[in-house]
Amino acid sequence: MPARENGIATLRSWIGSCAKGRMVFFGGAGVSTESGIPDFRSPDGLYAQKYGDTPPEEMISRTYFDRHPERFFEFYFDRMIASWAKPNRAHRKLAELEAEGTLSAVITQNIDGLHQSAGSKAVWELHGSVLRNYCMGCGTAYDLDEMLVLHESASDGVPRCPQCDAIVKPDVVLYEEGLDGHVLEESVRAIRRADLLVIAGTSLAVYPAAGLIDYFSGDHLAIVNLAPTPRDRFADLCVQAKVGEVFDY
């Protein structure tokens, strides 16, 4: 059996024998690429795309948001909103594993909400979600559909609150912003309790999210990614494959 297929079979065996509620899945952008959402660091990813003279990494920083809201929202709605995207086979299998009691939590760096759309309940979103938006003035909450209306009706494209005219900010963590303390705490708690930790579709290059691997002391650590990661040497199993391929069973 080729190495990749053998690795996939081994991981599936670990999942099948994992005690109820002792598996945790930690995923990144590679989980959603099969839904048509580009990742960040691959040759075709978001950061490799040209968007004027400003690097995408700078455009999704808090400094850029504060200084250039018009340009931020132009980029945000053009490149980071994928309301058409549907859950793929990985999202659906993870929801199935949770429903049967094996998977205790999904920890995700993604902001697309596809895990919940697939049926997952215990999802910790490290970087927030495009589905939630809040007025920076009065705190009024807006869903994505309402946010799109505010954006399209604004002469400068900047969504503003009808209640107080302040900017409505997506509930996503921009560069220079800290992670939500409660989400981070619950993610650490889940990883510490896990016997099996599967890390998939992430380069493990963004901290503090990538540092969560250090809290794991269970039986098996598996990394599923198309390219090697800086933390591969700490894993019991590394599988270079698409996440959907591994979870399509």
C-alpha positions as protocol buffer text, in pm:
chain_id: "A"
residue {
  index: 1
  type: MET
  ca { x: 0 y: 0 z: 0 }
}
residue {
  index: 2
  type: PRO
  ca { x: 147 y: 343 z: -97 }
}
residue {
  index: 3
  type: ALA
  ca { x: 259 y: 565 z: 190 }
}
residue {
  index: 4
  type: ARG
  ca { x: -23 y: 819 z: 159 }
}
residue {
  index: 5
  type: GLU
  ca { x: -297 y: 554 z: 147 }
}
residue {
  index: 6
  type: ASN
  ca { x: -135 y: 375 z: 439 }
}
residue {
  index: 7
  type: GLY
  ca { x: -130 y: 699 z: 638 }
}
residue {
  index: 8
  type: ILE
  ca { x: -496 y: 766 z: 562 }
}
residue {
  index: 9
  type: ALA
  ca { x: -587 y: 412 z: 667 }
}
residue {
  index: 10
  type: THR
  ca { x: -392 y: 451 z: 991 }
}
residue {
  index: 11
  type: LEU
  ca { x: -564 y: 777 z: 1080 }
}
residue {
  index: 12
  type: ARG
  ca { x: -907 y: 632 z: 1007 }
}
residue {
  index: 13
  type: SER
  ca { x: -819 y: 339 z: 1231 }
}
residue {
  index: 14
  type: TRP
  ca { x: -721 y: 576 z: 1513 }
}
residue {
  index: 15
  type: ILE
  ca { x: -1049 y: 763 z: 1472 }
}
residue {
  index: 16
  type: GLY
  ca { x: -1246 y: 440 z: 1478 }
}
residue {
  index: 17
  type: SER
  ca { x: -1079 y: 321 z: 1799 }
}
residue {
  index: 18
  type: CYS
  ca { x: -1077 y: 659 z: 1975 }
}
residue {
  index: 19
  type: ALA
  ca { x: -1273 y: 670 z: 2298 }
}
residue {
  index: 20
  type: LYS
  ca { x: -1599 y: 863 z: 2285 }
}
residue {
  index: 21
  type: GLY
  ca { x: -1550 y: 1235 z: 2317 }
}
residue {
  index: 22
  type: ARG
  ca { x: -1170 y: 1216 z: 2310 }
}
residue {
  index: 23
  type: MET
  ca { x: -1101 y: 1332 z: 1954 }
}
residue {
  index: 24
  type: VAL
  ca { x: -1041 y: 1697 z: 1868 }
}
residue {
  index: 25
  type: PHE
  ca { x: -1004 y: 1843 z: 1518 }
}
residue {
  index: 26
  type: PHE
  ca { x: -802 y: 2158 z: 1460 }
}
residue {
  index: 27
  type: GLY
  ca { x: -838 y: 2295 z: 1107 }
}
residue {
  index: 28
  type: GLY
  ca { x: -726 y: 2579 z: 886 }
}
residue {
  index: 29
  type: ALA
  ca { x: -797 y: 2718 z: 542 }
}
residue {
  index: 30
  type: GLY
  ca { x: -723 y: 2387 z: 370 }
}
residue {
  index: 31
  type: VAL
  ca { x: -1043 y: 2244 z: 516 }
}
residue {
  index: 32
  type: SER
  ca { x: -1252 y: 2485 z: 306 }
}
residue {
  index: 33
  type: THR
  ca { x: -1060 y: 2488 z: -22 }
}
residue {
  index: 34
  type: GLU
  ca { x: -1275 y: 2203 z: -158 }
}
residue {
  index: 35
  type: SER
  ca { x: -1573 y: 2433 z: -103 }
}
residue {
  index: 36
  type: GLY
  ca { x: -1414 y: 2681 z: -342 }
}
residue {
  index: 37
  type: ILE
  ca { x: -1268 y: 2914 z: -81 }
}
residue {
  index: 38
  type: PRO
  ca { x: -898 y: 2990 z: -147 }
}
residue {
  index: 39
  type: ASP
  ca { x: -643 y: 2941 z: 127 }
}
residue {
  index: 40
  type: PHE
  ca { x: -387 y: 3204 z: 221 }
}
residue {
  index: 41
  type: ARG
  ca { x: -30 y: 3086 z: 161 }
}
residue {
  index: 42
  type: SER
  ca { x: -41 y: 2846 z: -135 }
}
residue {
  index: 43
  type: PRO
  ca { x: 72 y: 2969 z: -481 }
}
residue {
  index: 44
  type: ASP
  ca { x: -294 y: 3037 z: -568 }
}
residue {
  index: 45
  type: GLY
  ca { x: -388 y: 3159 z: -222 }
}
residue {
  index: 46
  type: LEU
  ca { x: -519 y: 3493 z: -107 }
}
residue {
  index: 47
  type: TYR
  ca { x: -177 y: 3634 z: -21 }
}
residue {
  index: 48
  type: ALA
  ca { x: -43 y: 3556 z: -368 }
}
residue {
  index: 49
  type: GLN
  ca { x: -317 y: 3755 z: -537 }
}
residue {
  index: 50
  type: LYS
  ca { x: -259 y: 4111 z: -652 }
}
residue {
  index: 51
  type: TYR
  ca { x: -493 y: 4377 z: -518 }
}
residue {
  index: 52
  type: GLY
  ca { x: -357 y: 4719 z: -609 }
}
residue {
  index: 53
  type: ASP
  ca { x: -31 y: 4824 z: -447 }
}
residue {
  index: 54
  type: THR
  ca { x: -111 y: 4701 z: -95 }
}
residue {
  index: 55
  type: PRO
  ca { x: -28 y: 4344 z: 15 }
}
residue {
  index: 56
  type: PRO
  ca { x: -337 y: 4151 z: 130 }
}
residue {
  index: 57
  type: GLU
  ca { x: -173 y: 4086 z: 469 }
}
residue {
  index: 58
  type: GLU
  ca { x: -164 y: 4461 z: 529 }
}
residue {
  index: 59
  type: MET
  ca { x: -520 y: 4512 z: 410 }
}
residue {
  index: 60
  type: ILE
  ca { x: -659 y: 4278 z: 675 }
}
residue {
  index: 61
  type: SER
  ca { x: -478 y: 4447 z: 962 }
}
residue {
  index: 62
  type: ARG
  ca { x: -652 y: 4658 z: 1225 }
}
residue {
  index: 63
  type: THR
  ca { x: -435 y: 4957 z: 1135 }
}
residue {
  index: 64
  type: TYR
  ca { x: -548 y: 4941 z: 773 }
}
residue {
  index: 65
  type: PHE
  ca { x: -911 y: 4894 z: 878 }
}
residue {
  index: 66
  type: ASP
  ca { x: -896 y: 5207 z: 1093 }
}
residue {
  index: 67
  type: ARG
  ca { x: -709 y: 5421 z: 841 }
}
residue {
  index: 68
  type: HIS
  ca { x: -867 y: 5306 z: 514 }
}
residue {
  index: 69
  type: PRO
  ca { x: -1213 y: 5160 z: 583 }
}
residue {
  index: 70
  type: GLU
  ca { x: -1327 y: 5209 z: 224 }
}
residue {
  index: 71
  type: ARG
  ca { x: -1039 y: 5008 z: 83 }
}
residue {
  index: 72
  type: PHE
  ca { x: -1064 y: 4749 z: 359 }
}
residue {
  index: 73
  type: PHE
  ca { x: -1429 y: 4677 z: 287 }
}
residue {
  index: 74
  type: GLU
  ca { x: -1370 y: 4676 z: -88 }
}
residue {
  index: 75
  type: PHE
  ca { x: -1116 y: 4397 z: -38 }
}
residue {
  index: 76
  type: TYR
  ca { x: -1316 y: 4224 z: 235 }
}
residue {
  index: 77
  type: PHE
  ca { x: -1638 y: 4188 z: 36 }
}
residue {
  index: 78
  type: ASP
  ca { x: -1454 y: 4107 z: -286 }
}
residue {
  index: 79
  type: ARG
  ca { x: -1213 y: 3844 z: -155 }
}
residue {
  index: 80
  type: MET
  ca { x: -1318 y: 3723 z: 190 }
}
residue {
  index: 81
  type: ILE
  ca { x: -1694 y: 3673 z: 162 }
}
residue {
  index: 82
  type: ALA
  ca { x: -1808 y: 3347 z: 5 }
}
residue {
  index: 83
  type: SER
  ca { x: -2177 y: 3331 z: 90 }
}
residue {
  index: 84
  type: TRP
  ca { x: -2226 y: 3085 z: -196 }
}
residue {
  index: 85
  type: ALA
  ca { x: -1992 y: 2823 z: -44 }
}
residue {
  index: 86
  type: LYS
  ca { x: -2133 y: 2494 z: 83 }
}
residue {
  index: 87
  type: PRO
  ca { x: -1987 y: 2241 z: 329 }
}
residue {
  index: 88
  type: ASN
  ca { x: -1769 y: 1977 z: 169 }
}
residue {
  index: 89
  type: ARG
  ca { x: -1703 y: 1613 z: 254 }
}
residue {
  index: 90
  type: ALA
  ca { x: -1463 y: 1700 z: 539 }
}
residue {
  index: 91
  type: HIS
  ca { x: -1715 y: 1930 z: 708 }
}
residue {
  index: 92
  type: ARG
  ca { x: -1988 y: 1669 z: 675 }
}
residue {
  index: 93
  type: LYS
  ca { x: -1775 y: 1382 z: 811 }
}
residue {
  index: 94
  type: LEU
  ca { x: -1666 y: 1588 z: 1113 }
}
residue {
  index: 95
  type: ALA
  ca { x: -2029 y: 1670 z: 1190 }
}
residue {
  index: 96
  type: GLU
  ca { x: -2105 y: 1297 z: 1166 }
}
residue {
  index: 97
  type: LEU
  ca { x: -1820 y: 1212 z: 1405 }
}
residue {
  index: 98
  type: GLU
  ca { x: -1952 y: 1467 z: 1654 }
}
residue {
  index: 99
  type: ALA
  ca { x: -2307 y: 1334 z: 1626 }
}
residue {
  index: 100
  type: GLU
  ca { x: -2192 y: 980 z: 1699 }
}
residue {
  index: 101
  type: GLY
  ca { x: -1996 y: 1099 z: 2001 }
}
residue {
  index: 102
  type: THR
  ca { x: -1636 y: 1048 z: 1889 }
}
residue {
  index: 103
  type: LEU
  ca { x: -1545 y: 1411 z: 1820 }
}
residue {
  index: 104
  type: SER
  ca { x: -1569 y: 1649 z: 2113 }
}
residue {
  index: 105
  type: ALA
  ca { x: -1475 y: 1976 z: 1941 }
}
residue {
  index: 106
  type: VAL
  ca { x: -1375 y: 2144 z: 1619 }
}
residue {
  index: 107
  type: ILE
  ca { x: -1122 y: 2423 z: 1658 }
}
residue {
  index: 108
  type: THR
  ca { x: -1099 y: 2629 z: 1341 }
}
residue {
  index: 109
  type: GLN
  ca { x: -900 y: 2918 z: 1203 }
}
residue {
  index: 110
  type: ASN
  ca { x: -1164 y: 2965 z: 934 }
}
residue {
  index: 111
  type: ILE
  ca { x: -1423 y: 3242 z: 939 }
}
residue {
  index: 112
  type: ASP
  ca { x: -1671 y: 3095 z: 690 }
}
residue {
  index: 113
  type: GLY
  ca { x: -1912 y: 2915 z: 925 }
}
residue {
  index: 114
  type: LEU
  ca { x: -1914 y: 2598 z: 713 }
}
residue {
  index: 115
  type: HIS
  ca { x: -1863 y: 2364 z: 1007 }
}
residue {
  index: 116
  type: GLN
  ca { x: -2187 y: 2485 z: 1161 }
}
residue {
  index: 117
  type: SER
  ca { x: -2362 y: 2470 z: 824 }
}
residue {
  index: 118
  type: ALA
  ca { x: -2265 y: 2102 z: 805 }
}
residue {
  index: 119
  type: GLY
  ca { x: -2416 y: 2038 z: 1147 }
}
residue {
  index: 120
  type: SER
  ca { x: -2126 y: 2068 z: 1390 }
}
residue {
  index: 121
  type: LYS
  ca { x: -2225 y: 2213 z: 1727 }
}
residue {
  index: 122
  type: ALA
  ca { x: -1904 y: 2233 z: 1932 }
}
residue {
  index: 123
  type: VAL
  ca { x: -1704 y: 2473 z: 1716 }
}
residue {
  index: 124
  type: TRP
  ca { x: -1444 y: 2715 z: 1851 }
}
residue {
  index: 125
  type: GLU
  ca { x: -1371 y: 2985 z: 1595 }
}
residue {
  index: 126
  type: LEU
  ca { x: -1027 y: 3124 z: 1675 }
}
residue {
  index: 127
  type: HIS
  ca { x: -1047 y: 3401 z: 1417 }
}
residue {
  index: 128
  type: GLY
  ca { x: -1418 y: 3481 z: 1443 }
}
residue {
  index: 129
  type: SER
  ca { x: -1682 y: 3458 z: 1172 }
}
residue {
  index: 130
  type: VAL
  ca { x: -1805 y: 3664 z: 878 }
}
residue {
  index: 131
  type: LEU
  ca { x: -2157 y: 3561 z: 981 }
}
residue {
  index: 132
  type: ARG
  ca { x: -2142 y: 3791 z: 1286 }
}
residue {
  index: 133
  type: ASN
  ca { x: -2103 y: 4166 z: 1268 }
}
residue {
  index: 134
  type: TYR
  ca { x: -2131 y: 4438 z: 1533 }
}
residue {
  index: 135
  type: CYS
  ca { x: -2174 y: 4815 z: 1532 }
}
residue {
  index: 136
  type: MET
  ca { x: -1863 y: 4977 z: 1676 }
}
residue {
  index: 137
  type: GLY
  ca { x: -2080 y: 5249 z: 1829 }
}
residue {
  index: 138
  type: CYS
  ca { x: -2390 y: 5100 z: 1988 }
}
residue {
  index: 139
  type: GLY
  ca { x: -2306 y: 4729 z: 1961 }
}
residue {
  index: 140
  type: THR
  ca { x: -2607 y: 4630 z: 1749 }
}
residue {
  index: 141
  type: ALA
  ca { x: -2557 y: 4289 z: 1589 }
}
residue {
  index: 142
  type: TYR
  ca { x: -2602 y: 4221 z: 1217 }
}
residue {
  index: 143
  type: ASP
  ca { x: -2594 y: 3894 z: 1026 }
}
residue {
  index: 144
  type: LEU
  ca { x: -2417 y: 3852 z: 693 }
}
residue {
  index: 145
  type: ASP
  ca { x: -2723 y: 3925 z: 479 }
}
residue {
  index: 146
  type: GLU
  ca { x: -2784 y: 4249 z: 668 }
}
residue {
  index: 147
  type: MET
  ca { x: -2415 y: 4336 z: 639 }
}
residue {
  index: 148
  type: LEU
  ca { x: -2427 y: 4292 z: 262 }
}
residue {
  index: 149
  type: VAL
  ca { x: -2727 y: 4525 z: 239 }
}
residue {
  index: 150
  type: LEU
  ca { x: -2547 y: 4790 z: 445 }
}
residue {
  index: 151
  type: HIS
  ca { x: -2241 y: 4758 z: 224 }
}
residue {
  index: 152
  type: GLU
  ca { x: -2433 y: 4778 z: -102 }
}
residue {
  index: 153
  type: SER
  ca { x: -2641 y: 5074 z: 10 }
}
residue {
  index: 154
  type: ALA
  ca { x: -2343 y: 5281 z: 129 }
}
residue {
  index: 155
  type: SER
  ca { x: -2205 y: 5534 z: -120 }
}
residue {
  index: 156
  type: ASP
  ca { x: -1849 y: 5453 z: -11 }
}
residue {
  index: 157
  type: GLY
  ca { x: -1907 y: 5083 z: 52 }
}
residue {
  index: 158
  type: VAL
  ca { x: -1852 y: 5116 z: 427 }
}
residue {
  index: 159
  type: PRO
  ca { x: -2138 y: 4948 z: 619 }
}
residue {
  index: 160
  type: ARG
  ca { x: -2279 y: 5181 z: 882 }
}
residue {
  index: 161
  type: CYS
  ca { x: -2530 y: 5121 z: 1157 }
}
residue {
  index: 162
  type: PRO
  ca { x: -2877 y: 5264 z: 1085 }
}
residue {
  index: 163
  type: GLN
  ca { x: -2913 y: 5323 z: 1460 }
}
residue {
  index: 164
  type: CYS
  ca { x: -2608 y: 5543 z: 1521 }
}
residue {
  index: 165
  type: ASP
  ca { x: -2419 y: 5572 z: 1190 }
}
residue {
  index: 166
  type: ALA
  ca { x: -2104 y: 5409 z: 1330 }
}
residue {
  index: 167
  type: ILE
  ca { x: -1909 y: 5155 z: 1122 }
}
residue {
  index: 168
  type: VAL
  ca { x: -2025 y: 4794 z: 1148 }
}
residue {
  index: 169
  type: LYS
  ca { x: -1721 y: 4570 z: 1191 }
}
residue {
  index: 170
  type: PRO
  ca { x: -1710 y: 4201 z: 1103 }
}
residue {
  index: 171
  type: ASP
  ca { x: -1653 y: 3977 z: 1404 }
}
residue {
  index: 172
  type: VAL
  ca { x: -1324 y: 3855 z: 1258 }
}
residue {
  index: 173
  type: VAL
  ca { x: -981 y: 3880 z: 1416 }
}
residue {
  index: 174
  type: LEU
  ca { x: -760 y: 4110 z: 1209 }
}
residue {
  index: 175
  type: TYR
  ca { x: -383 y: 4122 z: 1226 }
}
residue {
  index: 176
  type: GLU
  ca { x: -279 y: 4320 z: 1536 }
}
residue {
  index: 177
  type: GLU
  ca { x: -590 y: 4209 z: 1723 }
}
residue {
  index: 178
  type: GLY
  ca { x: -590 y: 3949 z: 2000 }
}
residue {
  index: 179
  type: LEU
  ca { x: -787 y: 3626 z: 1999 }
}
residue {
  index: 180
  type: ASP
  ca { x: -1102 y: 3599 z: 2207 }
}
residue {
  index: 181
  type: GLY
  ca { x: -993 y: 3486 z: 2551 }
}
residue {
  index: 182
  type: HIS
  ca { x: -1290 y: 3254 z: 2610 }
}
residue {
  index: 183
  type: VAL
  ca { x: -1251 y: 3082 z: 2273 }
}
residue {
  index: 184
  type: LEU
  ca { x: -880 y: 3035 z: 2332 }
}
residue {
  index: 185
  type: GLU
  ca { x: -939 y: 2896 z: 2681 }
}
residue {
  index: 186
  type: GLU
  ca { x: -1199 y: 2646 z: 2564 }
}
residue {
  index: 187
  type: SER
  ca { x: -976 y: 2538 z: 2274 }
}
residue {
  index: 188
  type: VAL
  ca { x: -689 y: 2470 z: 2512 }
}
residue {
  index: 189
  type: ARG
  ca { x: -922 y: 2281 z: 2744 }
}
residue {
  index: 190
  type: ALA
  ca { x: -1044 y: 2058 z: 2461 }
}
residue {
  index: 191
  type: ILE
  ca { x: -692 y: 1982 z: 2336 }
}
residue {
  index: 192
  type: ARG
  ca { x: -566 y: 1898 z: 2684 }
}
residue {
  index: 193
  type: ARG
  ca { x: -846 y: 1639 z: 2726 }
}
residue {
  index: 194
  type: ALA
  ca { x: -800 y: 1479 z: 2384 }
}
residue {
  index: 195
  type: ASP
  ca { x: -654 y: 1136 z: 2319 }
}
residue {
  index: 196
  type: LEU
  ca { x: -646 y: 1202 z: 1942 }
}
residue {
  index: 197
  type: LEU
  ca { x: -569 y: 1543 z: 1793 }
}
residue {
  index: 198
  type: VAL
  ca { x: -603 y: 1583 z: 1417 }
}
residue {
  index: 199
  type: ILE
  ca { x: -455 y: 1902 z: 1273 }
}
residue {
  index: 200
  type: ALA
  ca { x: -555 y: 1955 z: 911 }
}
residue {
  index: 201
  type: GLY
  ca { x: -535 y: 2209 z: 633 }
}
residue {
  index: 202
  type: THR
  ca { x: -310 y: 2457 z: 810 }
}
residue {
  index: 203
  type: SER
  ca { x: 51 y: 2560 z: 767 }
}
residue {
  index: 204
  type: LEU
  ca { x: 85 y: 2601 z: 1144 }
}
residue {
  index: 205
  type: ALA
  ca { x: 255 y: 2933 z: 1077 }
}
residue {
  index: 206
  type: VAL
  ca { x: 15 y: 3175 z: 1249 }
}
residue {
  index: 207
  type: TYR
  ca { x: 50 y: 3228 z: 1622 }
}
residue {
  index: 208
  type: PRO
  ca { x: -92 y: 3208 z: 1881 }
}
residue {
  index: 209
  type: ALA
  ca { x: -323 y: 2958 z: 1705 }
}
residue {
  index: 210
  type: ALA
  ca { x: -35 y: 2735 z: 1591 }
}
residue {
  index: 211
  type: GLY
  ca { x: 93 y: 2714 z: 1948 }
}
residue {
  index: 212
  type: LEU
  ca { x: -216 y: 2521 z: 2058 }
}
residue {
  index: 213
  type: ILE
  ca { x: -40 y: 2200 z: 1952 }
}
residue {
  index: 214
  type: ASP
  ca { x: 185 y: 2242 z: 2258 }
}
residue {
  index: 215
  type: TYR
  ca { x: -106 y: 2170 z: 2494 }
}
residue {
  index: 216
  type: PHE
  ca { x: -161 y: 1820 z: 2356 }
}
residue {
  index: 217
  type: SER
  ca { x: -31 y: 1524 z: 2555 }
}
residue {
  index: 218
  type: GLY
  ca { x: -263 y: 1248 z: 2434 }
}
residue {
  index: 219
  type: ASP
  ca { x: -198 y: 926 z: 2246 }
}
residue {
  index: 220
  type: HIS
  ca { x: -192 y: 1029 z: 1880 }
}
residue {
  index: 221
  type: LEU
  ca { x: -116 y: 1355 z: 1699 }
}
residue {
  index: 222
  type: ALA
  ca { x: -185 y: 1351 z: 1325 }
}
residue {
  index: 223
  type: ILE
  ca { x: -117 y: 1632 z: 1077 }
}
residue {
  index: 224
  type: VAL
  ca { x: -296 y: 1634 z: 741 }
}
residue {
  index: 225
  type: ASN
  ca { x: -170 y: 1895 z: 497 }
}
residue {
  index: 226
  type: LEU
  ca { x: -66 y: 1913 z: 133 }
}
residue {
  index: 227
  type: ALA
  ca { x: 271 y: 2065 z: 228 }
}
residue {
  index: 228
  type: PRO
  ca { x: 503 y: 1997 z: 522 }
}
residue {
  index: 229
  type: THR
  ca { x: 458 y: 2212 z: 832 }
}
residue {
  index: 230
  type: PRO
  ca { x: 712 y: 2339 z: 1088 }
}
residue {
  index: 231
  type: ARG
  ca { x: 559 y: 2107 z: 1348 }
}
residue {
  index: 232
  type: ASP
  ca { x: 565 y: 1779 z: 1153 }
}
residue {
  index: 233
  type: ARG
  ca { x: 846 y: 1643 z: 1368 }
}
residue {
  index: 234
  type: PHE
  ca { x: 616 y: 1647 z: 1671 }
}
residue {
  index: 235
  type: ALA
  ca { x: 345 y: 1439 z: 1500 }
}
residue {
  index: 236
  type: ASP
  ca { x: 292 y: 1065 z: 1525 }
}
residue {
  index: 237
  type: LEU
  ca { x: 156 y: 1066 z: 1170 }
}
residue {
  index: 238
  type: CYS
  ca { x: 183 y: 1311 z: 878 }
}
residue {
  index: 239
  type: VAL
  ca { x: -40 y: 1267 z: 575 }
}
residue {
  index: 240
  type: GLN
  ca { x: 16 y: 1482 z: 267 }
}
residue {
  index: 241
  type: ALA
  ca { x: -332 y: 1480 z: 115 }
}
residue {
  index: 242
  type: LYS
  ca { x: -643 y: 1690 z: 75 }
}
residue {
  index: 243
  type: VAL
  ca { x: -845 y: 1705 z: 395 }
}
residue {
  index: 244
  type: GLY
  ca { x: -1159 y: 1597 z: 214 }
}
residue {
  index: 245
  type: GLU
  ca { x: -987 y: 1290 z: 77 }
}
residue {
  index: 246
  type: VAL
  ca { x: -887 y: 1176 z: 426 }
}
residue {
  index: 247
  type: PHE
  ca { x: -1237 y: 1225 z: 567 }
}
residue {
  index: 248
  type: ASP
  ca { x: -1429 y: 1082 z: 271 }
}
residue {
  index: 249
  type: TYR
  ca { x: -1542 y: 752 z: 421 }
}
